Amino acid sequence: MQVLYKSTRGNEETVTASMAILKGLSEDGGLFVPEYIPKLDVPVEKLAQMSYQETAYEVMSRFLTDFTEEELKNCINHAYDEKFDTDLIAPLHEANGVYFLELFHGATIAFKDMALSILPHLMTTAAKKNQVKNEIVILTATSGDTGKAALAGFQDVPGTRIVVFYPKHGVSPIQEKQMVTQKGANTCVIGITGNFDDAQSAVKKMFNDKELARELDEAGYQFSSANSINIGRLVPQIVYYVYAYASLVREGKIKAGEEINVTVPTGNFGNILAAYYAKQMGLPIHKLICASNENKVLYDFFNTGIYDRKRDFILTSSPSMDILISSNLERLIYRISGENAEKCAALMQALSQGGEYTITEEMKAQLSDFYGNFCSEGETREAISATYYGSDYVIDTHTAVAAGVYQKYLRNTNDHTPTVIASTASPYKFPGSVVDAISDRYEGLEDFALVDALSALSGVKIPRAVEEIRTAPVLHDKVVDAKDMPAAVKEFLGIR
Ligand SMILES: *Cc1c(COP(=O)(O)O)cnc(C)c1O
């Protein structure tokens, strides 16, 4: 049966999956959600025999119903290939009594690769299906991780170009090196003299600039976004929860049908929402444990029913979770409001105007699938060191937030259901904080010396993504003022 997509904010219009991917956001400002969540009507025993790619087809074909089998398999095979450093794509590692689902084996060693390696293919296929003749130009402002993952995903994908803006003095040295060494004739990386917000605002302005859109169209281009609210990023993320469950069954760690818990280090609420959708599809998940760092808006929300972003933004050692507006939460709000778009739109308006909203008791009662908690910086360090000294396994700072929260969950509930923790980044991406949590012998080392220290401590081979940038030549050295960003985009596209 066909799954169509509708907006969380009203507007009765429904669109096909491919249109939802092309548009990214509904015209009324809402997010696209499936009209219903399809059931995963494949026996677990069968899933347990499948490769990652086969599992991806089973899950994604249920959601992206206007893609043909050939189109979808083609996208999957181009995404989950030797860019990943293991055939398993998303392996499980058992340590300290839990299963770490390693989502960092792709090109940029963070979980964003799981979705951004397939999004470009979904997008170009969607463009063809909908007779879009223009080349797609992806515009992204990044504070570090997303930009690199998007660059790696779109690199040399025919019919696409990608321009990434980053704050010249606002990303880590490894993150900057990762971006400015990016290969691919269709990629462009530009530093800006302002901060991330300046870059973000200027990108939003370009998306809304009608005159610029006209100039692009004349030259055969149109903008699109690789933002995490695109359903083309959400759907591929459901896959690895199903795959993890099936892997546990295959390895005899759980029986088919037995429940598991899932713990997710959360920022924009995309990853944990994918786990929620997996549960709605019928995957036996008991609790969805939402882990926050010191920016604990979501913890407060799950406890009080009040979402309040009016607070100081805290810079932590898990920067990809330093977020006060979790955009994808809107899809959950919509669901627990009884799919009441008017109610959802009103709450979102309250958030953008007054900085907060409160859900009803009735809505709150439907949050029982979730448990929220948070880790302080100290608790995050402790989780890294406890995992290392307890199991000889090194986890990154984001994963550590989840591991720490899971320990709190155990103490609070005594629920010993087998648990999967989404491990969202390789420790090699944040060597400073990780090494520091394990030992004080390495103080004052520069980034690549820390990488070597980490290799010595963990015994894990240094990922290709890190080795490569050690010696890779800088290919992008342009730096502009935020106000000159449109001109820089036009120059890259050869307009005028
Ligand atoms: C983006 C990111 C997260 C947060 O994921 P959301 O889907 O935004 O909740 C967590 N960890 C890492 C390493 C990330 O890059």
The ligand as a Tripos MOL2 file, in Angstrom:
@<TRIPOS>MOLECULE
LIG
   15    15     1     0     0
SMALL
NO_CHARGES

@<TRIPOS>ATOM
      1 C1         24.1990   14.5210   15.3410 C.3       1 LIG1
      2 C2         24.8170   13.7170   16.4380 C.ar      1 LIG1
      3 C3         24.0810   13.3310   17.5810 C.ar      1 LIG1
      4 C4         22.6410   13.7440   17.8030 C.3       1 LIG1
      5 O1         21.7510   13.0770   16.9550 O.3       1 LIG1
      6 P1         20.2880   13.6550   16.7330 P.3       1 LIG1
      7 O2         19.6960   12.8240   15.6500 O.co2     1 LIG1
      8 O3         20.4720   15.0900   16.2960 O.co2     1 LIG1
      9 O4         19.5580   13.5570   18.0240 O.co2     1 LIG1
     10 C5         24.7170   12.5580   18.5390 C.ar      1 LIG1
     11 N1         26.0110   12.2070   18.4020 N.ar      1 LIG1
     12 C6         26.7390   12.5680   17.3290 C.ar      1 LIG1
     13 C7         28.1710   12.1530   17.2580 C.3       1 LIG1
     14 C8         26.1830   13.3280   16.3030 C.ar      1 LIG1
     15 O5         26.9360   13.6860   15.2500 O.3       1 LIG1
@<TRIPOS>BOND
     1     1     2 1
     2     2     3 ar
     3     2    14 ar
     4     3     4 1
     5     3    10 ar
     6     4     5 1
     7     5     6 1
     8     6     7 2
     9     6     8 1
    10     6     9 1
    11    10    11 ar
    12    11    12 ar
    13    12    13 1
    14    12    14 ar
    15    14    15 1
@<TRIPOS>SUBSTRUCTURE
     1 LIG1         1 GROUP 0 **** ****
